[in-house]
Amino acid sequence: MVREEEGKQSTGEAEEIEMDLNASLLEIMVERTLILEELMTKTLPPEEALQKLQELGARAAALLAPKRRRHRAAGS
């Protein structure tokens, strides 16, 4: 009975972490779209757009890095 409760709690925590990760990645995708829109309408210089896109890429990589390590450790 205790293990069952621990399993439910663990699953709930994992789902919450995944939801937070997905929300953060969605936010990055929206920011990327806005940057590209500014670039296309020429309201943002290409150099600045590139810098912002690289920063977003680094943020996304940092968010995903722990998840990749967990999958490797699990043998996936």
Rosetta constraint file for C-alpha pairs under 8 A:
AtomPair CA 1 CA 5 HARMONIC 6.43 0.50
AtomPair CA 2 CA 6 HARMONIC 6.18 0.50
AtomPair CA 3 CA 7 HARMONIC 6.01 0.50
AtomPair CA 4 CA 8 HARMONIC 6.29 0.50
AtomPair CA 5 CA 9 HARMONIC 6.16 0.50
AtomPair CA 6 CA 10 HARMONIC 5.99 0.50
AtomPair CA 7 CA 11 HARMONIC 6.03 0.50
AtomPair CA 8 CA 12 HARMONIC 6.04 0.50
AtomPair CA 9 CA 13 HARMONIC 6.14 0.50
AtomPair CA 10 CA 14 HARMONIC 6.17 0.50
AtomPair CA 11 CA 15 HARMONIC 6.13 0.50
AtomPair CA 12 CA 16 HARMONIC 6.18 0.50
AtomPair CA 13 CA 17 HARMONIC 6.19 0.50
AtomPair CA 14 CA 18 HARMONIC 6.15 0.50
AtomPair CA 15 CA 19 HARMONIC 6.10 0.50
AtomPair CA 16 CA 20 HARMONIC 6.20 0.50
AtomPair CA 17 CA 21 HARMONIC 6.17 0.50
AtomPair CA 18 CA 22 HARMONIC 6.09 0.50
AtomPair CA 19 CA 23 HARMONIC 6.10 0.50
AtomPair CA 20 CA 24 HARMONIC 6.19 0.50
AtomPair CA 21 CA 25 HARMONIC 6.17 0.50
AtomPair CA 21 CA 63 HARMONIC 7.07 0.50
AtomPair CA 22 CA 26 HARMONIC 6.03 0.50
AtomPair CA 23 CA 27 HARMONIC 6.17 0.50
AtomPair CA 24 CA 28 HARMONIC 6.35 0.50
AtomPair CA 25 CA 29 HARMONIC 6.24 0.50
AtomPair CA 25 CA 60 HARMONIC 6.58 0.50
AtomPair CA 25 CA 63 HARMONIC 7.99 0.50
AtomPair CA 26 CA 30 HARMONIC 6.24 0.50
AtomPair CA 27 CA 31 HARMONIC 6.23 0.50
AtomPair CA 28 CA 32 HARMONIC 6.10 0.50
AtomPair CA 28 CA 56 HARMONIC 6.34 0.50
AtomPair CA 28 CA 60 HARMONIC 7.20 0.50
AtomPair CA 29 CA 33 HARMONIC 6.22 0.50
AtomPair CA 30 CA 34 HARMONIC 6.29 0.50
AtomPair CA 31 CA 35 HARMONIC 6.20 0.50
AtomPair CA 32 CA 36 HARMONIC 6.18 0.50
AtomPair CA 32 CA 53 HARMONIC 6.54 0.50
AtomPair CA 32 CA 56 HARMONIC 7.27 0.50
AtomPair CA 33 CA 37 HARMONIC 6.09 0.50
AtomPair CA 34 CA 38 HARMONIC 6.20 0.50
AtomPair CA 35 CA 39 HARMONIC 6.15 0.50
AtomPair CA 35 CA 44 HARMONIC 7.73 0.50
AtomPair CA 35 CA 49 HARMONIC 6.26 0.50
AtomPair CA 35 CA 52 HARMONIC 7.58 0.50
AtomPair CA 35 CA 53 HARMONIC 7.52 0.50
AtomPair CA 36 CA 40 HARMONIC 6.10 0.50
AtomPair CA 36 CA 49 HARMONIC 7.41 0.50
AtomPair CA 37 CA 41 HARMONIC 6.19 0.50
AtomPair CA 38 CA 42 HARMONIC 6.01 0.50
AtomPair CA 38 CA 43 HARMONIC 5.13 0.50
AtomPair CA 38 CA 44 HARMONIC 5.31 0.50
AtomPair CA 39 CA 43 HARMONIC 6.15 0.50
AtomPair CA 39 CA 44 HARMONIC 5.04 0.50
AtomPair CA 39 CA 45 HARMONIC 6.65 0.50
AtomPair CA 39 CA 46 HARMONIC 6.50 0.50
AtomPair CA 39 CA 49 HARMONIC 6.54 0.50
AtomPair CA 44 CA 48 HARMONIC 6.65 0.50
AtomPair CA 44 CA 49 HARMONIC 6.34 0.50
AtomPair CA 45 CA 49 HARMONIC 6.25 0.50
AtomPair CA 46 CA 50 HARMONIC 6.05 0.50
AtomPair CA 47 CA 51 HARMONIC 6.28 0.50
AtomPair CA 48 CA 52 HARMONIC 6.20 0.50
AtomPair CA 49 CA 53 HARMONIC 6.05 0.50
AtomPair CA 50 CA 54 HARMONIC 6.09 0.50
AtomPair CA 51 CA 55 HARMONIC 6.26 0.50
AtomPair CA 52 CA 56 HARMONIC 6.25 0.50
AtomPair CA 53 CA 57 HARMONIC 6.15 0.50
AtomPair CA 54 CA 58 HARMONIC 6.22 0.50
AtomPair CA 55 CA 59 HARMONIC 6.26 0.50
AtomPair CA 56 CA 60 HARMONIC 6.18 0.50
AtomPair CA 57 CA 61 HARMONIC 6.10 0.50
AtomPair CA 58 CA 62 HARMONIC 6.10 0.50
AtomPair CA 59 CA 63 HARMONIC 6.24 0.50
AtomPair CA 60 CA 64 HARMONIC 6.22 0.50
AtomPair CA 61 CA 65 HARMONIC 5.87 0.50
AtomPair CA 62 CA 66 HARMONIC 7.59 0.50
AtomPair CA 63 CA 67 HARMONIC 7.78 0.50
AtomPair CA 64 CA 68 HARMONIC 6.30 0.50
AtomPair CA 65 CA 69 HARMONIC 6.38 0.50
AtomPair CA 66 CA 70 HARMONIC 6.33 0.50
AtomPair CA 67 CA 71 HARMONIC 6.38 0.50
AtomPair CA 68 CA 72 HARMONIC 6.25 0.50
AtomPair CA 69 CA 73 HARMONIC 6.08 0.50
AtomPair CA 70 CA 74 HARMONIC 6.16 0.50
AtomPair CA 71 CA 75 HARMONIC 6.27 0.50
AtomPair CA 71 CA 76 HARMONIC 5.18 0.50
AtomPair CA 72 CA 76 HARMONIC 5.55 0.50
